[in-house]
Each structure stands twice: as structure tokens, then as C-alpha cells.
């Protein structure tokens, strides 16, 4: 069994102090320095410093950072400037630099509480365990009743593997503030890590004995017995809670865990069902239990539709709870009832329009066939979440499929404008769509430029590599480059008929007819379930060039039967000859 202290996480401590830096105009005290600057530079310093504080207070952090650096250039001895810069470097995750600046601040103001706490956190981040212990011990001498210092020191000893010493520190804290749950829990976990079970449980039992009317402590003890597989002792504590409050929500969850661990899943389900119809329970608890109920049904391979009447009861008790609609929609999806699921997600989306989850789940159902519904969903989502670029993508895609090319292009360009910090792979896909649309609109040069932008962000964007190479081949342009790009797609997905067709066609344009035939035949093979008129026409073209004219004519005719309206194809069939 592995335990971890409830800890003032190093990142958390540092972030807390940084939050003070960035969210307020708080200025730490500083000692007067023997260093002095001339009056002119002093005026500049004061001007930059207070401008920096103002910028920080307004949330203009980049500007504030630059101004503090100007201050540092004028006077590198001011503790408050050094600490400010340390905070900014910490936000930038430049821990070594942040620590160096803070060390300088501590030289100027060695007894500053906040500087020392941050320094201890930096030492822990940098895995300088003993240095962290030393600084917290010094602080304890200065602040002998400060809870945060005790807890930080205990954590530092824990980091160093000195669990006995961590316990001693917590014992000392108890002498100062008395027995507290957080301290007791930490001691329990430390004793458990040392495999001293009796002492571990003595800690928890002592807090229960001192607070016999506190059912939270009693329940906590039961749950800890459960974790330790002491099921009977766990049940004993749960029964004590039941006597005081049989409808205590947390007790239900514990009893469900107990029945599951005892190999009684049916009783666990009944416990949940009873709680769900209990009007005394809050909806949040019921949602938690309902989620657990559905999960258990799935685990037991039980038909989840038996849960549907429970939803009916809950809707009667809580008619305006959108979370319930969302959960019901998710369950209906499991049941492949997309029509009713869509209704539930729509209710949720309209009730919680700024939460993308409702709109996204509606999209899952609408795609790929209900394009008008996709447009309605995404347009409404963007009214409430204008910076959610995923909705721009699906809106643009729907308009693209409806051949509303100019409108689609505007959507993708608008989406690209708002995604400065987005994942490069996502941005690459936006550039890809913009490239495709520009090509369709006759802007070939611009299309190629957008493809290049897409490949800068994601050199392995297979869709871009395929389309770019295909369009180059159609234009009989840069065929070597086209062949190189297309080969990447075929290597990545050797059974993808679209990629095979493109590669075969590029080889055809290069005059490599025998190799082209190999790849186009594989394209035909892997597209048998959904035969493509374009692939078959290409196959006919290649067969013609390899001297198989009758077979070529046969493939051209098949392409026409699939609905191709190409005038060029008509000419090929009529003349029985390849033509461009």
C-alpha cells in the first residue's frame, strides 16, 4: 500500500505566492540597501516600478515583466524587484532562474516570510531536499506556531525519506494547535508507509474517540478499514453512523463500496436504487450514485435500460436539473437511442450554453449525415463560446460538404484567427481546409501556400500531403515533390484507397506506368466496398498506357455507371482512347 501526505504541494505553494504577485498590487517589504543610485536614475526606477505594479494589477503581465526588468537594470539590489522577477520566472517554469533571483532577494531581506517559503518550494522543485529542510527549520525557529511552516517541513522530510522525522514535526504541530483531522490523517499515512498499522489506526481511532458525535470521523475510520480490507471493522463503523443518520449520503457511498468489496453486487445496486428515489437526498449525490449505478450495470453486462425508469423518477423530483439531462443523454447513447439522446443533450446545451459538452455531444450524433443540424449546432455554440475553435472546424466542414465554398472559407479563416495558442496539429488542419477551399475556388497559388503553412506545423499531415501532391499532379507541376509527399501517405496507411490512388496517379503523370498500375490496382482492391468512379477512371487511364486498351474501356464504363458526369470520360469511352 502506497500513501502520500496531504501536502502543500511545492507547485501549489509557489503558485499561491505567485498568485499574490500577479493578481494584486502586493509588494513585499525590503531592507534598505547600502547601494544608492543617483537622483535621476532613482526617478526612473520609481517610475518603472510603480508602472509595473499598475500593469500587473490590470493583468498586463508581459508589460509588468518588462518594466520590472528595467527596474533591475537600474538597481539590482532591491529585494522587492528581485522577488517580483522570481515570481515571473517561476510562472515561465524557469525554476533555476526563479530560485537565483529569490536567493538574491533573501540576501537583502533574509527574514522575509514569503521569500523563505518560496525558496523552500524552489529547493523542493530542484530536488535540493536538505536545503529545503534547512530553510524550513530556520523558519520554524522564527515562526514557532505557524501551521504552514510545520506542514512544509513535514513534507520536506517526507520527500527526503525521513518519515520518522516527519511524524515528529507533526507531533510538534499537535502540541501547538491540538489534534486536527488533517494532522491525524497525515500521521496515519506516514505510519502506514512505515508499516506500523497499529499506530496508524490508533491515530484515527483517537480522533473518533475524542469526537464520538462526529459521524464524519466515524465514517472516515470505516473507510480506512475498508481500504485495509478489514471489512467487518468497516461495517461496524458504518452501523454506528447508520444509528445516528440512516440517510447520510456519504454512508450510502460507503455501503455501496462495502457490498461490492464483499462480493454482493446485487445489494450494492439495491442500496443505490433506494437512495435515488429518496427525496431527502440532494441531486448532486444522486447524480454521483446514478453514474455509479450505470457503471455497475455495464460491468455486470446488464441491460442499462432498466435504469430508465429511475431517470423518470428523478425528473419528477428535479425537473430543472440540466446535469440530469446530460447524464440521461449519455445513457441513451449507450443504448444507441440517438434520437432521444439528441433531445436530452439539446435541453442541456440550451440550459448550459457556455459548456461545450452539450453541443459536442449533439455533434457526435449529427455527424456525418445531418449537415443542416451540424450548422445549427455549431452556429448556436459559437454565439455562446466564440473562442471554441472546434465549432469553427465543424461549421466550416459542413458548409464545405454542402459546396458553400466561399462561406466555408470565411469560417475556417475566422477560426484560425482565434487560435494563437492552439495545438499546432489543429492549426495545421485549419490551414489544410483553407488550402482545399482555395483550390476549389481557383486560387491554386494561394492553396499551395496554405498547404506549406500546414506542413510547417505538422509535416506528417497525411490529408495535406495527399491533396497537395494530387493537385500538383493534376497541374503537371513539381512531380518529384508530389511523388515524395504521396509516398509518405502510402507508407503510413498502405491500405487507404485514396492515398494509393493519388500515388498511382502521380506515378502515371511521371510516366512510370508499370509502377502506377501496381498502386492503382491496390486502390481498386481496397475500395471494393465503396467503389470510386475517379479511381476506376484512373485505372482505365493507366491500363490504356500499359497497352491494355480493352480493359481500359471496361474500367471507364464502370466509372460512368457509378455516376461520373465527366465529359472527358465520355470522350474516352466514345473514342476508346485516352485523352486529357
N, C-alpha and C positions, 0 to 999 in steps of 0.2 A: 504494500500500500504506500503510495507516494503522496505526500502532503506539501502544501506551500502555505507560508504565512499569509494571513490577511495583511497585505503590505501597502505601505505608502510607496508605490512603485516609483523607481527613480525617474522615469519619464513623467509620471504624474506630478511628483514634487517639483521637478524642473518646470513642467508646463504650467503648474499653478503660479509659480513666481513669474514666469514669462507672461502669463495671462494678466497679472498685475501690471507688468511693464506695458503691454500692448493695448490693454483695454482702459487704462486710466492714465491720469497725469501724475501718478505717484512717483516721487523722487526720493531715493534713499539718501540718508544722511551721509556726510563725508567729513573727514578730518581736514582741517586747514593744512595746506601743504606749504613747505618752506619755499617751494618753487613759486616764483612770481613771473607774470608776463607784463609787458608794458601796457599802458592805458589804452592805446589804440587797439591792440590785439584783444585786450580784455573786453572792450566794447563789441568787437566782432564775435568773441566767444559767447558773450551773453546773448547777443542777437541770434546766433545759430542755435544756442542751447534752448532758448525759450520758443523759437520757431519749431525746433524738433519736437518739443513737448506738445505744442499745439497740433502739429501734423499727426503725431501719434494719437492724441485724443480724438482726432477726427477720422482715424482709421487709415490715414495715408502713410502706411508703414515704410514703403520704399523711400519716400521723401524724408521721413524721420530718420531712417537709417543713414542716408547720405549726409544729413545735417549733423548727426552725432559724429560721423567720421570727420567732418570739417572741424568740429569741436576738438576731437582727439588730435588732429594735425596742429591745432593752435596750442593745446595744452594737454599733454599725455599723462598728467599726474592726477587728474580729477577722478575720484573714485566713482562718482555718480555716472560720469560718461563711460568709464570702463565697464561698469556693471550693465549699463544700457546696451553697449555694444556686445557684451557677453550674451545678454538675452536674445539679441537679434541673431547672433551666430548660432545659438542653440536652436532657434526656430529653423534656420537653414541647415540644421543637422551637421554643422561643423563643430563637433564636440571638442576637439583638441584646441581649436582657436577660441571657442567659448570659454573653456577652462583657463586658458592662458590669460585672457582679459580679466577673468574673475580673480585669478591669483594676484594680478596687479592691483585690482580694487581692494583686495584683502590686505595687501601691504600698506595701503593708505588708510584703511578702516578695518583693523583686524578683529574688532569685536562686534561688527555688524551682523545681526541675527540672520537676515535674509541672505547675505553673501555667503555665510558659512553653511547654511542649509543647502543652498545651490551648489556650493563647492563639494559638499559631501555627495550630492547626487551625481555631479560630474565624475567624481572619483569612482563611483559605482558603475557608471556608464562606461568608463575607460578601464574597468576591471582592476582598478587600484584599490584592492579590498582593505589593506591595512591602513592606507591613507584615509579612507572613509571612516574606519573605526576610530582612528586617532582624532579626527576633526569632531566627530560626534561626542567622543569622551570629553574633549575640551569644552564643547558646548554644554554638556551636562553639568560641568562644574560651574558654568556661568548661569545656566538656567535649570536649577535642580528640581523644578516642579513642572517643567514643560513636557506635556504628553507627547507631542510630535517628535521631540528630540529622543525621548526614550524609545519610541517605536522605530524611528530611523536607525538608532543604534542597534536595536534587536535585529532589525533587518540586515544591517551590515554584518553582524556576527553570523547570522544565518547564511548570508552569501559566502562567508569565509569558512563555512562548515563547522563553526564552533557553536553547536546547538545548546550545549550546557550553559555557555556564557549568555546566549540569547535568553534562556529561561531566567538566569539571574537578573538580567536587566528588567524583564517583565515582572519578576518578583519585587524588584525595587520600585517599579511603577505602581504596583498594587499597594505598597506601603504609603505612597503619596496620595493616590486617588481612590483607594479602596478596590474591592472586587468589581470588575466590569465585564460585560459579556465579551467585548472584543478582545480583551486581555486573556480571559479564560479560554476562548476559542483558540487563540494563538498558542497558548501554553499546551492545550490539548493536542494540537497538531505537532508541536515540537516533541512532546513526549511520545507521540505515535511514531514520528520519524526515528526516534531513538529506540523504538520497540518496547517502550515502557508503558504497556497498556493499562496496567492498574493505576498508575499515576495519572495517565491521560484521562481515564474515566472519572478518577477522583476529582479532577478539576471541574468537569461538567456536573457531576453529582453534587458538588459543594454549592454551586450556584443555584441548582434546583432546590437543595435543602434550605438555603437562605431565602429563597423566593417561592415557597410552596404554592402560592396562589397564582403564580405567573405561568399560564399554560403554554406560553411560547417557549420558555425554558424547558418545560417538561417534554414538549413535542420535539424540541431540538435534541434532547437526550435520547428520545426514542429513535429519531432519525439517525443519530450517530451509532446507536446499537445496530440499526438496520444495515448501515454501511459496513459494519464489522461482522455482519452475518449472525448477530446474536438476536435471532428473530423473536424468541419468547420474551426476552427482556424488552425488546422494542414494543411488542404488543402490550406488555404490562404498562408501559408509559402511555401508550395510546388510549388504553382503557381509563387511565386517570384523567386524561384530557376529556374523554367522552362523558365522564361523570359531571364535569364542570360545564361543558358546552358541546352537546352532541352534534350541533350544526356548525361547528367551527370549520370554515372552508379548508384551512391548511390540513386539518385532520383527515378530510376526505382524500386529499392527495397522498398523504402518508399511508392511509389504509389501502389505497389502490396499489401503491408500491409494495406494501406488505403482502397482499394477496397474490400479486404477480410473482414475488420472490418466493412465496410459499407454494407455488405451483397450483394456484387456484384462480385461473384467468376468468372463469365464469363469475365468481364472487366479485372480482375487480370490476367487471363490466356492470354488474348489478349496483355496486357502490356508486359508480359514475352516473348510471341512469337515475338513481334515486336523487342524487344531487342536482341533476339537470332539471328535474321537474319541481325542485324545491323553490318556492317563490322567495324564500328568505336569502338565498344566495345572490350575490352581485353578478351582473352579466360578465364581467371580466373573468371571474373564477369559472363561470360556466363555459365560456369560450375556451379557456385553457383545458378544462375537463373534456369538452366536446372534441377538441383536437386530439387529445389523448385517446378518447373513445374510438375515433375513426382510425387512428394509427393501430390500435389493438385489433380492430376488426380486420384491417389489411394484413396484419401479422398472422392472424389466425385463419386467413383466407376465407373470411366470412363476407357474404354479400353486404356491401355498405348501404344498400337501400333500406335496411332495417333501421338505419339512423334517421331516415327522412321524417317519420312522424315526430321525432324529438325536435327537429327543426320547427315543425308546425307549432308545437307547444311553446317553444322559445320565442317564436314570432308573436304569439299571443301575449306572452309576458313582457316582451321587449320589442314593440312594433317599430321603433325608430332607431334601431341599432345597426348601423351600416356594416360593422365588422361581422355581424351575424350573416348578412347578405353575402359578404365576400367569402366567408367560410363555406356557406351553403353552395355558392357557385363553384368553389374548388372541389367539393364533394360530388356535385353533379358532373363535373368534368371527369372525375374518376369513373363515374357511371356512364360516360360517353353520351350524356344528355346535354348536347351543346346548346340547344335552343333555350332551355330553361336556365342553363348556366349563364348564357349571354344576358338574360333578363336580370339575374342577380348581380352580375358584375356591373351592368349599366346602372342599377339602383345605387350600388356602392360608389361608382365613379361620379355620379351626379351629386351624391351626398358628400363625397370627399374628393372634389375635383382637382386639388393640388397634389394628391397622392397618385403617382404614375401607375401603381399596381392595378387599379381598376381598368384603366384604359389599356394597359399592356395585355391583361388577360382577355379583354374584348378582342384585341388584335389577334391573339392566338387562335381565336375561334373564327374570326372573319377571313383571315388569310388561308389560302391564296385566292379564293374564289369570289368573295363578296367585296369587290373593289370599291363600289359606292359606299358600302358600310365602312371600309377602311378609311376612306376620305372623311366621312362624317366623324369617326372616332378621333382621328389624328388632328383634324381641324379644331375640334372641341377641346382636345387635350392641350393643344398649343395656346388656346385662349387663356388657360389657367396656369400652364407650365411652359412659358415661352422659351426657356433655355434648355428644354429637354430635346436634344438633337435627334434621339431615336425616332421621335414622331415626325420630324422633317424627313428622315430617311424613308419611312414607310409611306408618308404622304406623297413624296416625290416619286417613289416606286409605283404607287397605284396610278398616278397620273401618267407616268411613263407607259405602263401597260395599256392604258386607255388611249395611247397615242396623242396625249396632250403634251407634246414635247416642250413647247415654249414655257408652259405653266410649270411643268416638272423641273425644268432647268432653273427657274426662279426659286423654287422651293429648295432644291439642293444647294444653290448658292447662298440663300438665306441661312440655311442650316450650317454651312461651312463658316459663316461669319461669326457665329456664336460659340464655336468650339475650339477656342485658342488652346485650352489646356486638355483637350480630349486625347484619348488614346490614339497614337499615330496610325494604328491599323484601321481604326474607324475613320479617321480623316482620309486615309488612302481610299477607302471605299466610296466616300463622298466625291473625291476627285475622279474616281473611276466612272461613276454615274454621270458626272458633268461631262467627262470626255465622250462617253457614249452618246449623250444627248447632242453635244455639239456636232458630232459626226453625222447623226441623223438630220440635223438642221443644215448640213452642207458646210460647216466650218471645220474642215479637215485639219488645217494647221493648228487651230486652237485646240481641237480634240487631242492631237498628238502631244501638245504642250501639257494638257491636263493629265494625260497618261504618264508623262515623265514625272510630274509632281507626285502622282500616286505611287510610282515605283521608288521615288526617293524615300517616301515614308514607309513603304513595305515592298522591298524588292521581290518578295515571293507572292505578291498578289496575283493569284492564278487567273482570275477573271480579266484583269487588266492585261496580263501577258498574252492571254488568248485573243482578246478583242483587238488589241494593238497590232499583234502580228497578223491577224486575219485582214484587218483593214489595210495594212501596208501591202499585203499580197494582192488585194483587190486593185490597189493603185499601182501595182508593179513597182514598188518603191522599197529600198533598203531590205532586199530579200534575205540577205545574210543575217541581218539583225532580227528579222521576223522569224527566221528558222531557229536562231538561238533562243529567242523568247519562247516560241511554241514548244521547243524540245523540253524546256523546264516543266511545262504543264503536263506533258505526256509522261515524263519520268515520275512526277508527283502523283498522277492519277491515270495509270495505264489502261484503265477500262472505261474512261469517260469518253463517250462517243463524240461529244462536241470538241474536246481537245484533240482527239485522234483525227477528226475531220479537218480541223484547222491545220494540223501538222501535215497531213496528207496533201492538202490544198497548197500550202506553202512550197512543199517539195515539187508539186506539179508545176507551179509557177517558175520554179528554178530549173525545170526540165528533167528532174530526177523521177521519171515516170514509174520505173520499176519499184523504187522505194515508196513512192506515193501510193501505189496500188496496195502494198502491204498494209499501210496505215489506214487507208480508206476502207479496206475490207474488214479490218477490225472495228472501225467506226460503224459499219453496217451491221456487223455481228452483235455489237453491244447496244445497238439501238433497235433491235428486233421487236421489243415490247412496245416501243413508241417510234415507229419508223419516221424518218425525216425526209421530206421532199428535197431539201437542199443537199443532204448527204447523198441521196441516190442520184441526183443530178451530177454532183461532183464525181461520184463513182463512174457514171456513164462517160464523163469527160475524160477521166483517166484511162478507162478501158479503150476509148477511141484512140488515144495516143499510144497505147501499147499494141495496137493493131487488132483489137477485138471489137470490130465495128458492130456486129450483130448483138453482142452482149451489151454494148453501149446503148444501142437503140432500145433494148429491153428495159434498161435502168431508167432511161429518160421517160419512157412511157409510164413506168411505175411512179416516178416523181410527179407526173401530170395527174395520175389517178389519185394521188394523195392531196390534190387541191392546188398545186402550184399554178399560178397565173402568169408566169414569166413568159414574155414574148420571145426572149432568147431561146428558152426551152422549146417553144412551139416551132421556132425556126430549125432547131436541131432535129426535131422529130420529122419535120416536113422534108428537109434536105438530106437527112440521115448523115449529117456531117457535124463535126464540132465547130462552133462559132462563138466568138466573144461578143 
